[in-house]
């Protein structure tokens, strides 16, 4: 997540300079991930409440419900998949850099992955239970080793991982659809914990329920593995370059990703909550591929970067800091030991205040990232990581 292209990199057998599209994509992915997570922060019972079905089903009965449903459907799982693909791209960049310089691989990268796991653990305990960094770190260790194998070998692993993942998600979806028992709802104790409890109480709750709260990266490990390796494959094919061949690849990603992803996501949304897993972990990655193609097409048409593109680039360059910062800000706004707006506003002002919170936090990140990188070479957490790992 912290990798940027400061050095020349090899793509499709040639050497190119920094690929600015990657930073823009990272920036969009960070803010897009918040489009999903903001609903977790503001739901009754927050992190645990989501497991108990606190999020409302998509509905188009009224204008607010329709707006909120479209907002969630556009984001849920899509930007997280995009971020995962881009993490795989960053891993491919670091592998290529080590190979060009004759350095051992994975070598020191193991320490980078372990440090990321430690950062994710701290983030999980102190801030947000739906952390992605721990799962990324474990997957990165395996993918780093796979890159030392033949291309045929890791591509075989890539497609086997996709097959296993879809099988598991299909079986779980079938089990949910065949279960006639209604959900038990969100427990009042958990709602009160996030609405009025202290920070220490919430930390203790996460630790007590760590296994259940860490099920997502276990459940989706094969998906993470597939998307990491997809990022490697796209990077090596030159999909993020500025030449005509790269634009053709992104055009195909746009057509196939959205052409298949939009109807599939619409179908599972209409099918009901029993198909939630199939939508978030099955159809959403297709949309992520299409989003990359769509954003790439938009960037290709920019002749002179404006303030928005420069700000997105800044967020992308300090993606780790931005990811953690946006969660910290939402915690302070939504939870009881902060402003407690999730309990005060409840569902009466949804979806407007939830979307407003996303917009406000996004603006803060865009402005602060731009300001920070004008004064410092890297984000605060990126700088800590670099200092901790220097030899």
N, C-alpha and C positions, 0 to 999 in steps of 0.2 A: 504494500500500500504506500510505502514511503518512497518507492523508486521513481526517479525522474530521469529523463534521457539527457544527462549532461554530456555524455561521451557519444562518439559515433557508434552506431549499432548496425548490425548486419541483418538485412531482410531480403529474402528471395535471392540470395547469392550476391548481393551488392552491399556497398557501405553507404549509409545515408546519415544525414544529420538528425538532430532532434526532431521528433514527430509531435508537433503541437496538438494534434487531434487527441492524443492520449490524455493530456492534462485536462482538456475540455471534457472529455468523456468521464474522467474520474470526478471532476467537479459536479457534473450533472448526476452521476451515480450517487455521490454523497448526499446531495440535496434530495434526490429521488428516494433514497432509502428512508429519509426522514418523513416522506409523504406517507409511508406505511407505519413507521414507528410512532408517529405523533398520535395515532389512534390508540396505540397501546398505552401510552402515557396518560391519556385522557379517559380511558375506559374504566368502569367501576371495577375495582380490584386490580387495575393496571396489569402488570406482568402475569400474575397468577389468574386474574379474571379472564384473560384471553383464553387460557387453557380450559376454563369453565364456560366458555361461550358468551363472554361479555360483549363482544363486538356484534352489532346488529346485522341482520341479513340484508343483502342488497335489496332496495325497494325503490320503485319509481312512482309511488302513489301520489306524492306531493313534490313540489319543486325542491325544497330543502333535501328531502330524502334522495331524490334523483341526482342532485348535484353532489351530495356526499357519496353516493354509491359509485358514480362515475369517477370521482376523485380517487376513491380507494381502488377501484378496478384498474385504473390506469397505472397504479403504482405497485399493488400487492405482488411481491415476489419478482417483479420485472427488474427493478433497479438493483435489488440484491443480487440477482443473477448477473446483471451487467458488471457489478462491482467484482463478483467472483471471477468472471472472465478476464477482467482487467488485472486482477491479482495474478492470474496465470500469465498474462502478458509481461508483467513486471518480473516474474520469475524467469521467463525466457530471456529477458533483457540481461538479467544478472548472470545467467548461465552463459550467454554469448560473450559477455564482458570477461568472465573468468577464462573462457576458452581462448579468446584472442590474446590474453595476457599470460597464458600458460600457467594459470593458477589452479590448484586442486579443486575439484568439485565433488560433492557439496562443500567440503572443507569448512571455511568459516561461516558459510550460509546456515549451517546447523545452529550456530549460536544466534544468528538473526531470528530464525524461526522460534527457537526456545525463548528468546527475549520477547518476541511478539506474543507467545503463549502466556508469559508472565504478565505482560501488559493487559492482555485480555482477561486474565484471572482477576486482576485488580479492578478492571472496568466492570466485570460481572459482579463482584462482591460489593463494590462501593457505589456503583451508578445504575447499571441496567442489566437485567437478567437475560435479555435476548442479544447478548454480545455475539459478534461474528468472528472476533479475532482469534479466539481459542481454536475454533474449527478450522480457520484458515491456516493457523500455524501447524496443526497436525497434518492437514492435507499437503501443505507445502513441503514438509519433510519427505513424504512419500513421492511427490511429484519431482522433487529435486533429485532423488535417487533414480526415478524412472527416466529422467533426461539423460542419464549416463548409459542407458540401454539403447538398442537400435530404435529407429523411428517406427519400424514395423511393430516392434514389441509394445511401445507405449501407445500406439494407435489402437492396437488390439485391446489393451487395458481400457482405453478410453471408451470404446464401444461396448465392451463387456460391462463397464460401470453404468453406462446408460441403460443397458438392458436390465441389469439387476435393480437399478433404481425404479424404473417404470414398473417392473414386476411387483416390487414392495409397495409402491404407492397404489397400484391397481388393487392389490389384495386388501390394503387398509381401507381404500374407498369402498370396496365391495362389503367389507365388514361393517363400516359405518352405515351404508345404505340398507343393510339387512337387519340392523339393530332397531327394533321398534320402541325401545325405552327412551323416554324424553330425558333431556339433560337436567341435572340437578340445580342449575343456576349458580350464580356467584354467591359464595358464602358472605354473610354480613361481617364476620370477623376480618376477612381479608379486605373487604371494602373499607372498613374503618381503619385498618392498618395503613392503607395508602392515603386515606383522606385526612387522618388525624394523628397517625403514629409518628414516632421520631425516626430520624435517620438510622440510629442504632437498632431500633426495632426492625426496620426493613432489612438491614444487613443481616441480622440474626435470622430473619425469615428466609432470605435467599440461601444462607448456609444450611439451614435445616431442610430445605427442599431443593437442594442443588441438583440432585439426580433428575428429578422431574423437570426442572427448569433448563437442564442441559440436554434434553432429549432431541431437540431440533438438529444440532450438528451431527448427532449419532444417526438419526433417522435419514438425514440427507447427505451422509458422507459420500456415497457413490455419486450423487449429483455434484457435490463440490469437486470430486475427482474428475468427473467428466468436463465440467466447466473450466477448471484449471487447464486441462489438456487442450480443450477447445481454444482457449486463449493462446496457448503456445502455438497451436496449429495456425490460427489466424495471423499471429505475428510473423511466423516464418513464411507464410504465404504473401506477406507484404500488405495486409489488409488495412494498415494504419498509415500508409505512406501518402505521398502527395501526387504521385504519378497517375497516368490513365489506368494502368492495371489495377492499382489500389481502388480507384473510384469504381471500376467495374465490379470488383469483389464486394464493395460496400453496397452497390446497387442491387446485387443479387441477395445480399443479406437483408436489405430493406424489403424487397419483393417477397421473398420466401418467409422471412420472419414475421412480417405483419400479415401477409397473405394467409398463412396458416394460423398464426397466433391469435389474431383478432377473432375469427369465428370460433376457435376452440375456447378462448377465454369467455366469449359471450355465451357459448353453450353451457359451460360448467357453472357460470353465474346464474343462468336461468334454471339449471338443474337443482339448485338448492344447496344448503349448507353441508349435506353429506358428501358433496364433491369438492369441498374446500381444498383438501390436500392435492387433488388432481389439478386444480387450477393454479395453486401457489407453486407447486413443485413439478408440475407436468407441462402445462400450457404456458406458464409465465416465462420460462427460459427461451421459448420461441420468440415471444415478444421482445425479450432483451436483445436478441440478435437483430430483430427489426429496428429497435430503438438505436442501436449502434449505427446501422445503415442510415437511418433517418437523420441522426445528429451529424454523421459524417457528410451527408448531402447538404445539410444546412451550412456547415463549416466551409465546405468547398465553395460556396457561393459568397463567402465573406471576402471582400477585397482588402479591407482595412479593419482590423479588429477594433471594436468599440468598447465602451466601459463594461458592458455585460460579459462579453467574451473574455476580456482581460480578468474580470473578477472570477469567472468560472475557472479560468486557468489557474488563478491563485489558490482557489479552494482545492483544485486537483493536485497542485504541487504540495500542499500540506494536508493531504487527505486523512491521514491518521489523526492529526490534531483536530481537524474539522469534524470527523466522525464522533470523537469523544466529546468535543465541545458542544455539539448540537444536543447530545443526550443529557449532558450536565444542565444545559439551559432549560430543556423541557422538564427535567426533574425539579428544578427550582421553581418553575412556573406552576406545574401541575400538582405536585405532591404536597401533603399536609405540612411538612416541616419547612416548606417554602411558601409561595403565595397561595397554594391550595386551590387553584382555579378549577381543577377537575371536579372537586366536590361542590364548590360555590356555584359554578355555572351548570354543572350536570349535563343533562340532555336537553335542557330548555333552549339553549343557544346553539346546539349542534345543527348542522355541521359548520356553521359560519365561524364560530370562535376557534374550532380545531384547525380549520384551514387557515384562519388568520394567524394562529400560533405558528404553523408551518411557514407561512410567508414572512412573519417577523423574524423568526430564527434564521431563515435563509438569508434575509437581507443583512442581518448581523454578521453572519459568516462571510458573505460576499465582501462586505465593507472591511471587516477586521482582517481577513486574509490578505486583501490587497494592501492594506496599511502595513501589516506585519512584514510582508515580503519586500516592501520598499526599504525596510530598515534592517532586515536580517536575511541571511541566505536560505534558511529553512524554517519550518514550523517548530513550535516549542517541543512537542513530543518527538518529532523527527530529530531535533538537535540532541535531545536526551538519549535517544536510541543510538545516534552516531557516537556520542561521547562514551556511552556504556560499552560499545562494541569495538572501539578503536583499539589497536594493538601497538 
